[in-house]
Amino acid sequence: MDPALAAALTIVAGLLIVAVAAVLVTRFALNGTTSADRASVLTAVAELIRAIRGKR
């Protein structure tokens, strides 16, 4: 396999894993919350995702 293709597939797979994890964390965090608390929960999840990606 071409090394460039392997690197590209690794990057795409990593991004896909992070995206799926972000959706699942958001879904589980919002489960059972009231509408008044959803904004703060979404803000906390966004900060968590930024910290995982290293953009903080």
N, CA, C and O atoms as a Tripos MOL2 file, in Angstrom:
@<TRIPOS>MOLECULE
protein
  224   223    56     0     0
PROTEIN
NO_CHARGES

@<TRIPOS>ATOM
      1 N           0.8520   -1.1760    0.0000 N.3       1 MET1
      2 CA          0.0000    0.0000    0.0000 C.3       1 MET1
      3 C           0.8970    1.2370    0.0000 C.2       1 MET1
      4 O           1.9570    1.2680    0.6250 O.2       1 MET1
      5 N           0.4440    2.2220   -0.7030 N.am      2 ASP2
      6 CA          1.1660    3.4810   -0.7970 C.3       2 ASP2
      7 C           1.1870    4.1690    0.5670 C.2       2 ASP2
      8 O           0.1410    4.2580    1.2100 O.2       2 ASP2
      9 N           2.3550    4.6670    1.0390 N.am      3 PRO3
     10 CA          2.4140    5.3210    2.3510 C.3       3 PRO3
     11 C           1.5300    6.5690    2.4560 C.2       3 PRO3
     12 O           0.9740    6.8540    3.5170 O.2       3 PRO3
     13 N           1.4060    7.3010    1.3650 N.am      4 ALA4
     14 CA          0.5550    8.5030    1.3900 C.3       4 ALA4
     15 C          -0.9120    8.1220    1.5660 C.2       4 ALA4
     16 O          -1.6560    8.7850    2.2890 O.2       4 ALA4
     17 N          -1.3120    7.0530    0.8980 N.am      5 LEU5
     18 CA         -2.6930    6.5850    1.0290 C.3       5 LEU5
     19 C          -2.9600    6.0700    2.4350 C.2       5 LEU5
     20 O          -4.0270    6.3190    2.9970 O.2       5 LEU5
     21 N          -2.0050    5.3600    3.0020 N.am      6 ALA6
     22 CA         -2.1570    4.8560    4.3670 C.3       6 ALA6
     23 C          -2.2630    6.0080    5.3600 C.2       6 ALA6
     24 O          -3.0680    5.9530    6.2890 O.2       6 ALA6
     25 N          -1.4570    7.0490    5.1690 N.am      7 ALA7
     26 CA         -1.5220    8.2140    6.0580 C.3       7 ALA7
     27 C          -2.8690    8.9210    5.9400 C.2       7 ALA7
     28 O          -3.4540    9.3350    6.9400 O.2       7 ALA7
     29 N          -3.3500    9.0540    4.7130 N.am      8 ALA8
     30 CA         -4.6440    9.7120    4.5060 C.3       8 ALA8
     31 C          -5.7780    8.9050    5.1370 C.2       8 ALA8
     32 O          -6.6780    9.4760    5.7530 O.2       8 ALA8
     33 N          -5.7380    7.5950    4.9900 N.am      9 LEU9
     34 CA         -6.7730    6.7580    5.5960 C.3       9 LEU9
     35 C          -6.7160    6.8180    7.1150 C.2       9 LEU9
     36 O          -7.7550    6.7990    7.7750 O.2       9 LEU9
     37 N          -5.5190    6.8910    7.6730 N.am     10 THR10
     38 CA         -5.3750    7.0010    9.1240 C.3      10 THR10
     39 C          -5.9660    8.3110    9.6380 C.2      10 THR10
     40 O          -6.6450    8.3310   10.6640 O.2      10 THR10
     41 N          -5.7090    9.3870    8.9310 N.am     11 ILE11
     42 CA         -6.2410   10.6930    9.3310 C.3      11 ILE11
     43 C          -7.7660   10.7090    9.2430 C.2      11 ILE11
     44 O          -8.4410   11.2010   10.1470 O.2      11 ILE11
     45 N          -8.3000   10.1690    8.1540 N.am     12 VAL12
     46 CA         -9.7600   10.1310    7.9870 C.3      12 VAL12
     47 C         -10.4030    9.2630    9.0570 C.2      12 VAL12
     48 O         -11.4450    9.6200    9.6060 O.2      12 VAL12
     49 N          -9.7880    8.1250    9.3550 N.am     13 ALA13
     50 CA        -10.3320    7.2480   10.3940 C.3      13 ALA13
     51 C         -10.2970    7.9290   11.7590 C.2      13 ALA13
     52 O         -11.2370    7.7930   12.5430 O.2      13 ALA13
     53 N          -9.2310    8.6520   12.0470 N.am     14 GLY14
     54 CA         -9.1430    9.3710   13.3240 C.3      14 GLY14
     55 C         -10.2100   10.4470   13.4430 C.2      14 GLY14
     56 O         -10.8400   10.5910   14.4910 O.2      14 GLY14
     57 N         -10.4090   11.1960   12.3800 N.am     15 LEU15
     58 CA        -11.4480   12.2320   12.3960 C.3      15 LEU15
     59 C         -12.8400   11.6270   12.5440 C.2      15 LEU15
     60 O         -13.6980   12.1860   13.2260 O.2      15 LEU15
     61 N         -13.0550   10.4910   11.9040 N.am     16 LEU16
     62 CA        -14.3490    9.8230   12.0210 C.3      16 LEU16
     63 C         -14.6010    9.3470   13.4460 C.2      16 LEU16
     64 O         -15.7170    9.4660   13.9530 O.2      16 LEU16
     65 N         -13.5840    8.8160   14.0840 N.am     17 ILE17
     66 CA        -13.7200    8.3620   15.4710 C.3      17 ILE17
     67 C         -14.0260    9.5350   16.3940 C.2      17 ILE17
     68 O         -14.8900    9.4280   17.2650 O.2      17 ILE17
     69 N         -13.3280   10.6500   16.2130 N.am     18 VAL18
     70 CA        -13.5770   11.8340   17.0480 C.3      18 VAL18
     71 C         -14.9850   12.3720   16.8150 C.2      18 VAL18
     72 O         -15.6520   12.7890   17.7620 O.2      18 VAL18
     73 N         -15.4400   12.3670   15.5700 N.am     19 ALA19
     74 CA        -16.7860   12.8700   15.2690 C.3      19 ALA19
     75 C         -17.8610   11.9900   15.8960 C.2      19 ALA19
     76 O         -18.8240   12.4980   16.4720 O.2      19 ALA19
     77 N         -17.7020   10.6870   15.7880 N.am     20 VAL20
     78 CA        -18.6780    9.7760   16.3890 C.3      20 VAL20
     79 C         -18.6740    9.9150   17.9040 C.2      20 VAL20
     80 O         -19.7340    9.9060   18.5290 O.2      20 VAL20
     81 N         -17.4990   10.0430   18.4970 N.am     21 ALA21
     82 CA        -17.4160   10.2200   19.9480 C.3      21 ALA21
     83 C         -18.0930   11.5190   20.3780 C.2      21 ALA21
     84 O         -18.7720   11.5530   21.4050 O.2      21 ALA21
     85 N         -17.9150   12.5750   19.6110 N.am     22 ALA22
     86 CA        -18.5450   13.8550   19.9460 C.3      22 ALA22
     87 C         -20.0640   13.7490   19.8950 C.2      22 ALA22
     88 O         -20.7530   14.2860   20.7620 O.2      22 ALA22
     89 N         -20.5850   13.0640   18.8940 N.am     23 VAL23
     90 CA        -22.0360   12.9020   18.7850 C.3      23 VAL23
     91 C         -22.5630   12.0760   19.9530 C.2      23 VAL23
     92 O         -23.5900   12.4160   20.5410 O.2      23 VAL23
     93 N         -21.8660   10.9940   20.2900 N.am     24 LEU24
     94 CA        -22.3220   10.1460   21.3910 C.3      24 LEU24
     95 C         -22.2550   10.8630   22.7370 C.2      24 LEU24
     96 O         -23.1660   10.7330   23.5540 O.2      24 LEU24
     97 N         -21.1860   11.6160   22.9700 N.am     25 VAL25
     98 CA        -21.0740   12.3590   24.2290 C.3      25 VAL25
     99 C         -22.1970   13.3790   24.3250 C.2      25 VAL25
    100 O         -22.8100   13.5290   25.3820 O.2      25 VAL25
    101 N         -22.4720   14.0790   23.2360 N.am     26 THR26
    102 CA        -23.5480   15.0660   23.2360 C.3      26 THR26
    103 C         -24.9050   14.4080   23.4700 C.2      26 THR26
    104 O         -25.7310   14.9110   24.2330 O.2      26 THR26
    105 N         -25.1150   13.2970   22.8130 N.am     27 ARG27
    106 CA        -26.4050   12.6140   22.9630 C.3      27 ARG27
    107 C         -26.6200   12.1240   24.3920 C.2      27 ARG27
    108 O         -27.7060   12.2920   24.9480 O.2      27 ARG27
    109 N         -25.6000   11.5210   24.9860 N.am     28 PHE28
    110 CA        -25.7270   11.0390   26.3580 C.3      28 PHE28
    111 C         -25.8190   12.1960   27.3540 C.2      28 PHE28
    112 O         -26.5070   12.0790   28.3690 O.2      28 PHE28
    113 N         -25.1380   13.3070   27.0790 N.am     29 ALA29
    114 CA        -25.1800   14.4480   27.9900 C.3      29 ALA29
    115 C         -26.5460   15.1190   27.9780 C.2      29 ALA29
    116 O         -27.0110   15.6040   29.0090 O.2      29 ALA29
    117 N         -27.1900   15.1490   26.8160 N.am     30 LEU30
    118 CA        -28.4920   15.8090   26.7190 C.3      30 LEU30
    119 C         -29.6460   14.9170   27.1490 C.2      30 LEU30
    120 O         -30.7680   15.3960   27.3160 O.2      30 LEU30
    121 N         -29.3910   13.6530   27.3260 N.am     31 ASN31
    122 CA        -30.4470   12.7230   27.7110 C.3      31 ASN31
    123 C         -30.9150   13.0350   29.1360 C.2      31 ASN31
    124 O         -30.1440   12.9290   30.0900 O.2      31 ASN31
    125 N         -32.1510   13.4100   29.2640 N.am     32 GLY32
    126 CA        -32.7270   13.6620   30.5720 C.3      32 GLY32
    127 C         -32.5230   15.0650   31.1180 C.2      32 GLY32
    128 O         -32.8610   15.3200   32.2730 O.2      32 GLY32
    129 N         -31.9820   15.9820   30.3240 N.am     33 THR33
    130 CA        -31.8100   17.3470   30.8130 C.3      33 THR33
    131 C         -33.0360   18.1800   30.4450 C.2      33 THR33
    132 O         -33.7490   17.8860   29.4850 O.2      33 THR33
    133 N         -33.2500   19.1980   31.2140 N.am     34 THR34
    134 CA        -34.3490   20.1110   30.9080 C.3      34 THR34
    135 C         -33.8810   21.1160   29.8620 C.2      34 THR34
    136 O         -32.6810   21.2820   29.6400 O.2      34 THR34
    137 N         -34.8210   21.7720   29.2350 N.am     35 SER35
    138 CA        -34.4630   22.7240   28.1780 C.3      35 SER35
    139 C         -33.6650   23.9020   28.7220 C.2      35 SER35
    140 O         -32.8910   24.5110   27.9840 O.2      35 SER35
    141 N         -33.8360   24.2310   29.9840 N.am     36 ALA36
    142 CA        -33.0940   25.3470   30.5720 C.3      36 ALA36
    143 C         -31.6170   25.0090   30.7580 C.2      36 ALA36
    144 O         -30.7740   25.9060   30.7720 O.2      36 ALA36
    145 N         -31.3000   23.7360   30.8980 N.am     37 ASP37
    146 CA        -29.9140   23.3240   31.1360 C.3      37 ASP37
    147 C         -29.1710   22.9250   29.8690 C.2      37 ASP37
    148 O         -27.9620   22.6980   29.9200 O.2      37 ASP37
    149 N         -29.8430   22.8350   28.7570 N.am     38 ARG38
    150 CA        -29.2070   22.3340   27.5380 C.3      38 ARG38
    151 C         -28.1070   23.2420   27.0230 C.2      38 ARG38
    152 O         -27.1080   22.7400   26.5080 O.2      38 ARG38
    153 N         -28.2410   24.5320   27.1360 N.am     39 ALA39
    154 CA        -27.2050   25.4430   26.6500 C.3      39 ALA39
    155 C         -25.9000   25.2520   27.4200 C.2      39 ALA39
    156 O         -24.8240   25.2280   26.8230 O.2      39 ALA39
    157 N         -25.9920   25.1180   28.7230 N.am     40 SER40
    158 CA        -24.7700   24.9300   29.5110 C.3      40 SER40
    159 C         -24.1500   23.5540   29.2580 C.2      40 SER40
    160 O         -22.9270   23.4100   29.2720 O.2      40 SER40
    161 N         -24.9860   22.5530   29.0290 N.am     41 VAL41
    162 CA        -24.4640   21.2170   28.7190 C.3      41 VAL41
    163 C         -23.7550   21.2290   27.3730 C.2      41 VAL41
    164 O         -22.6740   20.6540   27.2440 O.2      41 VAL41
    165 N         -24.3380   21.8670   26.3710 N.am     42 LEU42
    166 CA        -23.7080   21.9370   25.0640 C.3      42 LEU42
    167 C         -22.4060   22.7360   25.0970 C.2      42 LEU42
    168 O         -21.4570   22.4010   24.3890 O.2      42 LEU42
    169 N         -22.3540   23.7800   25.9060 N.am     43 THR43
    170 CA        -21.1180   24.5420   26.0590 C.3      43 THR43
    171 C         -20.0280   23.6850   26.6790 C.2      43 THR43
    172 O         -18.8800   23.7240   26.2380 O.2      43 THR43
    173 N         -20.3770   22.9170   27.6890 N.am     44 ALA44
    174 CA        -19.3990   22.0370   28.3350 C.3      44 ALA44
    175 C         -18.9140   20.9470   27.3850 C.2      44 ALA44
    176 O         -17.7270   20.6190   27.3770 O.2      44 ALA44
    177 N         -19.8040   20.3920   26.5980 N.am     45 VAL45
    178 CA        -19.4060   19.3680   25.6260 C.3      45 VAL45
    179 C         -18.4980   19.9700   24.5610 C.2      45 VAL45
    180 O         -17.5260   19.3370   24.1470 O.2      45 VAL45
    181 N         -18.8010   21.1790   24.1160 N.am     46 ALA46
    182 CA        -17.9400   21.8430   23.1230 C.3      46 ALA46
    183 C         -16.5460   22.0890   23.6870 C.2      46 ALA46
    184 O         -15.5570   21.9020   22.9790 O.2      46 ALA46
    185 N         -16.4470   22.5020   24.9410 N.am     47 GLU47
    186 CA        -15.1360   22.6990   25.5630 C.3      47 GLU47
    187 C         -14.3740   21.3780   25.6830 C.2      47 GLU47
    188 O         -13.1590   21.3390   25.4900 O.2      47 GLU47
    189 N         -15.0830   20.3100   25.9980 N.am     48 LEU48
    190 CA        -14.4650   18.9920   26.0880 C.3      48 LEU48
    191 C         -13.9120   18.5460   24.7330 C.2      48 LEU48
    192 O         -12.8010   18.0220   24.6500 O.2      48 LEU48
    193 N         -14.6790   18.7530   23.6980 N.am     49 ILE49
    194 CA        -14.2340   18.3640   22.3590 C.3      49 ILE49
    195 C         -13.0350   19.2020   21.9280 C.2      49 ILE49
    196 O         -12.0960   18.6760   21.3310 O.2      49 ILE49
    197 N         -13.0580   20.4870   22.2220 N.am     50 ARG50
    198 CA        -11.9010   21.3350   21.8950 C.3      50 ARG50
    199 C         -10.6610   20.8840   22.6540 C.2      50 ARG50
    200 O          -9.5610   20.9120   22.1030 O.2      50 ARG50
    201 N         -10.8150   20.4720   23.9020 N.am     51 ALA51
    202 CA         -9.6800   20.0040   24.6920 C.3      51 ALA51
    203 C          -9.1380   18.7030   24.1330 C.2      51 ALA51
    204 O          -7.9240   18.5050   24.1080 O.2      51 ALA51
    205 N         -10.0070   17.8160   23.6850 N.am     52 ILE52
    206 CA         -9.5550   16.5520   23.0980 C.3      52 ILE52
    207 C          -8.7990   16.7980   21.8080 C.2      52 ILE52
    208 O          -7.7790   16.1580   21.5510 O.2      52 ILE52
    209 N          -9.2890   17.7140   20.9990 N.am     53 ARG53
    210 CA         -8.6300   18.0060   19.7210 C.3      53 ARG53
    211 C          -7.3860   18.8600   19.8810 C.2      53 ARG53
    212 O          -6.6040   18.9870   18.9380 O.2      53 ARG53
    213 N          -7.1850   19.4470   21.0500 N.am     54 GLY54
    214 CA         -5.9930   20.2590   21.2750 C.3      54 GLY54
    215 C          -6.1120   21.6850   20.8170 C.2      54 GLY54
    216 O          -5.0960   22.3470   20.6040 O.2      54 GLY54
    217 N          -7.3050   22.1760   20.6600 N.am     55 LYS55
    218 CA         -7.5240   23.5530   20.1780 C.3      55 LYS55
    219 C          -7.8180   24.5020   21.3340 C.2      55 LYS55
    220 O          -8.3630   25.5850   21.1160 O.2      55 LYS55
    221 N          -7.4780   24.1270   22.5250 N.am     56 ARG56
    222 CA         -7.8060   24.9490   23.6720 C.3      56 ARG56
    223 C          -6.6280   25.7630   24.1200 C.2      56 ARG56
    224 O          -6.7320   26.5210   25.0850 O.2      56 ARG56
@<TRIPOS>BOND
     1     1     2 1
     2     2     3 1
     3     3     4 2
     4     3     5 am
     5     5     6 1
     6     6     7 1
     7     7     8 2
     8     7     9 am
     9     9    10 1
    10    10    11 1
    11    11    12 2
    12    11    13 am
    13    13    14 1
    14    14    15 1
    15    15    16 2
    16    15    17 am
    17    17    18 1
    18    18    19 1
    19    19    20 2
    20    19    21 am
    21    21    22 1
    22    22    23 1
    23    23    24 2
    24    23    25 am
    25    25    26 1
    26    26    27 1
    27    27    28 2
    28    27    29 am
    29    29    30 1
    30    30    31 1
    31    31    32 2
    32    31    33 am
    33    33    34 1
    34    34    35 1
    35    35    36 2
    36    35    37 am
    37    37    38 1
    38    38    39 1
    39    39    40 2
    40    39    41 am
    41    41    42 1
    42    42    43 1
    43    43    44 2
    44    43    45 am
    45    45    46 1
    46    46    47 1
    47    47    48 2
    48    47    49 am
    49    49    50 1
    50    50    51 1
    51    51    52 2
    52    51    53 am
    53    53    54 1
    54    54    55 1
    55    55    56 2
    56    55    57 am
    57    57    58 1
    58    58    59 1
    59    59    60 2
    60    59    61 am
    61    61    62 1
    62    62    63 1
    63    63    64 2
    64    63    65 am
    65    65    66 1
    66    66    67 1
    67    67    68 2
    68    67    69 am
    69    69    70 1
    70    70    71 1
    71    71    72 2
    72    71    73 am
    73    73    74 1
    74    74    75 1
    75    75    76 2
    76    75    77 am
    77    77    78 1
    78    78    79 1
    79    79    80 2
    80    79    81 am
    81    81    82 1
    82    82    83 1
    83    83    84 2
    84    83    85 am
    85    85    86 1
    86    86    87 1
    87    87    88 2
    88    87    89 am
    89    89    90 1
    90    90    91 1
    91    91    92 2
    92    91    93 am
    93    93    94 1
    94    94    95 1
    95    95    96 2
    96    95    97 am
    97    97    98 1
    98    98    99 1
    99    99   100 2
   100    99   101 am
   101   101   102 1
   102   102   103 1
   103   103   104 2
   104   103   105 am
   105   105   106 1
   106   106   107 1
   107   107   108 2
   108   107   109 am
   109   109   110 1
   110   110   111 1
   111   111   112 2
   112   111   113 am
   113   113   114 1
   114   114   115 1
   115   115   116 2
   116   115   117 am
   117   117   118 1
   118   118   119 1
   119   119   120 2
   120   119   121 am
   121   121   122 1
   122   122   123 1
   123   123   124 2
   124   123   125 am
   125   125   126 1
   126   126   127 1
   127   127   128 2
   128   127   129 am
   129   129   130 1
   130   130   131 1
   131   131   132 2
   132   131   133 am
   133   133   134 1
   134   134   135 1
   135   135   136 2
   136   135   137 am
   137   137   138 1
   138   138   139 1
   139   139   140 2
   140   139   141 am
   141   141   142 1
   142   142   143 1
   143   143   144 2
   144   143   145 am
   145   145   146 1
   146   146   147 1
   147   147   148 2
   148   147   149 am
   149   149   150 1
   150   150   151 1
   151   151   152 2
   152   151   153 am
   153   153   154 1
   154   154   155 1
   155   155   156 2
   156   155   157 am
   157   157   158 1
   158   158   159 1
   159   159   160 2
   160   159   161 am
   161   161   162 1
   162   162   163 1
   163   163   164 2
   164   163   165 am
   165   165   166 1
   166   166   167 1
   167   167   168 2
   168   167   169 am
   169   169   170 1
   170   170   171 1
   171   171   172 2
   172   171   173 am
   173   173   174 1
   174   174   175 1
   175   175   176 2
   176   175   177 am
   177   177   178 1
   178   178   179 1
   179   179   180 2
   180   179   181 am
   181   181   182 1
   182   182   183 1
   183   183   184 2
   184   183   185 am
   185   185   186 1
   186   186   187 1
   187   187   188 2
   188   187   189 am
   189   189   190 1
   190   190   191 1
   191   191   192 2
   192   191   193 am
   193   193   194 1
   194   194   195 1
   195   195   196 2
   196   195   197 am
   197   197   198 1
   198   198   199 1
   199   199   200 2
   200   199   201 am
   201   201   202 1
   202   202   203 1
   203   203   204 2
   204   203   205 am
   205   205   206 1
   206   206   207 1
   207   207   208 2
   208   207   209 am
   209   209   210 1
   210   210   211 1
   211   211   212 2
   212   211   213 am
   213   213   214 1
   214   214   215 1
   215   215   216 2
   216   215   217 am
   217   217   218 1
   218   218   219 1
   219   219   220 2
   220   219   221 am
   221   221   222 1
   222   222   223 1
   223   223   224 2
@<TRIPOS>SUBSTRUCTURE
     1 MET1         2 RESIDUE 1 A MET
     2 ASP2         6 RESIDUE 1 A ASP
     3 PRO3        10 RESIDUE 1 A PRO
     4 ALA4        14 RESIDUE 1 A ALA
     5 LEU5        18 RESIDUE 1 A LEU
     6 ALA6        22 RESIDUE 1 A ALA
     7 ALA7        26 RESIDUE 1 A ALA
     8 ALA8        30 RESIDUE 1 A ALA
     9 LEU9        34 RESIDUE 1 A LEU
    10 THR10       38 RESIDUE 1 A THR
    11 ILE11       42 RESIDUE 1 A ILE
    12 VAL12       46 RESIDUE 1 A VAL
    13 ALA13       50 RESIDUE 1 A ALA
    14 GLY14       54 RESIDUE 1 A GLY
    15 LEU15       58 RESIDUE 1 A LEU
    16 LEU16       62 RESIDUE 1 A LEU
    17 ILE17       66 RESIDUE 1 A ILE
    18 VAL18       70 RESIDUE 1 A VAL
    19 ALA19       74 RESIDUE 1 A ALA
    20 VAL20       78 RESIDUE 1 A VAL
    21 ALA21       82 RESIDUE 1 A ALA
    22 ALA22       86 RESIDUE 1 A ALA
    23 VAL23       90 RESIDUE 1 A VAL
    24 LEU24       94 RESIDUE 1 A LEU
    25 VAL25       98 RESIDUE 1 A VAL
    26 THR26      102 RESIDUE 1 A THR
    27 ARG27      106 RESIDUE 1 A ARG
    28 PHE28      110 RESIDUE 1 A PHE
    29 ALA29      114 RESIDUE 1 A ALA
    30 LEU30      118 RESIDUE 1 A LEU
    31 ASN31      122 RESIDUE 1 A ASN
    32 GLY32      126 RESIDUE 1 A GLY
    33 THR33      130 RESIDUE 1 A THR
    34 THR34      134 RESIDUE 1 A THR
    35 SER35      138 RESIDUE 1 A SER
    36 ALA36      142 RESIDUE 1 A ALA
    37 ASP37      146 RESIDUE 1 A ASP
    38 ARG38      150 RESIDUE 1 A ARG
    39 ALA39      154 RESIDUE 1 A ALA
    40 SER40      158 RESIDUE 1 A SER
    41 VAL41      162 RESIDUE 1 A VAL
    42 LEU42      166 RESIDUE 1 A LEU
    43 THR43      170 RESIDUE 1 A THR
    44 ALA44      174 RESIDUE 1 A ALA
    45 VAL45      178 RESIDUE 1 A VAL
    46 ALA46      182 RESIDUE 1 A ALA
    47 GLU47      186 RESIDUE 1 A GLU
    48 LEU48      190 RESIDUE 1 A LEU
    49 ILE49      194 RESIDUE 1 A ILE
    50 ARG50      198 RESIDUE 1 A ARG
    51 ALA51      202 RESIDUE 1 A ALA
    52 ILE52      206 RESIDUE 1 A ILE
    53 ARG53      210 RESIDUE 1 A ARG
    54 GLY54      214 RESIDUE 1 A GLY
    55 LYS55      218 RESIDUE 1 A LYS
    56 ARG56      222 RESIDUE 1 A ARG
